[in-house]
Structure formats: C-alpha cells, structure tokens
Amino acid sequence: MFLIILLIYFIILIFLEIIFIISSRYKNKTQELYNIIEKDEDKDKDKDKEINKTIDEEMILNTSKYDLDIKNYVGKFYIKNYYGFFINLDTWNLLKADKIYQFNVPVNIKILKLKEKDDIKYYINK
C-alpha cells in the first residue's frame, strides 16, 4: 500500500514539473545583464552614424586623471581610450574601448590609469 502511494506521489510530481516547464517556456525572458553595441569602421557606415549620434545626444563626456571606480551603475557606458572591468556578483568582465555597453543591472566599473600622459575619457548617460 505504501509503495502505491509513493508511486502516485512521484507521478503527480512529474506531471506538475512538466506543466511548470511548459508554462515557463512561453513567458517573456528576463533581460540580459548587458548588451554591447560595437563600432565597426569597415562594415556598416549607417550603424556607425547611429552609434555616434547616440553618443553625442544621449551621453556626457567625462575625463579623469586618476583611476576610475563607479559603484552600482545602470545605463549606457562608453570608454574611449582605456580598457577596464565591470563587476557583477563577484564576476569580473573586461570592458573594451570603442564599444557602447548597456547595463541592465547594477554593476561596479573599475578602470585603471596605466598611461601617465593620457586622461581616461568615458561617456555616461545624462
């Protein structure tokens, strides 16, 4: 008798799990952590014009003479002349120059100034 009840219990659990998988398949996916918009000089001139327009209209140029450390940043970020890191949940990811990053969740951004003469130039949302 106990084995029959246990078997019915597992059959119900399997049935519920299948229903959950099917129902969650059609829900909207959550947003990604970040999106990258690259600048390609050779491939598509129209795309580059749109990216430059985005940088000019929606973003503000900032410069820094020292290392940069931005906490809990959400939005678009573009770095012009350095490489850096963005950190989320103790995972370090590389920030490359000449790419627009759209962060959808709060991240910490660290940029180390390695060249003595050049200032760090970066764009952030208005």
N, C-alpha and C positions, 0 to 999 in steps of 0.2 A: 504494500500500500504506500509506504514511504517513497519507494522508487518511482511509482506512478506520479505522485505529487511533485517530486523533484523533476521529473521529465516534463510535466506540464509547465512548471515554473520556467525551465530553460527554453521551452518552445515559445512561451509568452515573451521572455526577454529577447529572444532572437527576432521575433515578429516586431516588437517595439523598436529595436535597433534598426531594422530595415526601414520602417516607417520614418524614423528620425533621419536617416541618411538620405532618403528620397526627398523629404521635405526641405532639408537644408541645402540640397543641391540647387534648388531654384531660387533661393534667396539672393539678394544683392551681396556681392563680395565686398569685404571691407577694403578700404583704401590701402594702397601700398605705403610703406614707410617713407619713401622718397621717389621722385621722378627726376630724370636727367634730360635736359634739353641741350644737345651738343651743337657747337658751331662747326659746320663743315664748309671750308672755303672753296673747295673744288666741286662739290657735288651739286648743291642746290642754292642758288643765289637768292631766290624768293624766301626760303626758310631763314637764311642769314639776315635778310632785311627785317623779317618779323621778329627775330631774336633781338636785333639791335634796337628795334622800336620798343620792344618790351623793356629792355634795359634802360633806355632813355626816358620812357614815360612812367614806368611803374617802380623804378628803383632809384636809390640815392647813393652816390659815390661817397665812400668814407676812406680815409687813409689812417694808417697807424705807424708810428715809429718804433713800436715795441711789439712783443708777442701778443697775439690776439686770443682772448678766451671769452666766448659768448655762451651764456647759460640759457637753457630752455628756449631755444629759438624755433619758431614755426613760421614758415613762409618761404619766399624765394631768396636764394643766396647765389651770388656770382663773384668769384675771385679772379682777379685779372692777372697777377704776376707771381703767385706763390702756390705751393701745394699745402694742404692741411689735412685735418682729420675731423670727422664728425662722430660723436659717440652717442649711442643709444643702448641702454640696458647692458652696459659694460662691454659693448662690442665696438671696436674702433674700425672705421671705414675711411678710405682715402678720399680726399677732396682734390680734384684735378683742376688745373687752371683752364680758363676759357670754356666753362660749362655752367649752365644755369641749373641749380638744384632746387627743386620744390619739396620742402619738408612738410609732411602732413602731420607729424607728431613732434613733440618737443625733443630737440637734440642739443647736445653741447658741441660747440665748434671750437677747435684749437688750431691756430696757425702759428708756426714758429718762424721768427725772422732770422734767416740764415745769412742773408747778404747785408753788409753794413750800410751800403750806399742807398739801396732801393727801399722805399717805404712799401708797406703792404697796402694794396689798393683792392677794395672789395665793394660790392653793391649789395644793399639790403632793401627790403620793402619800405615804402613810405609810411 
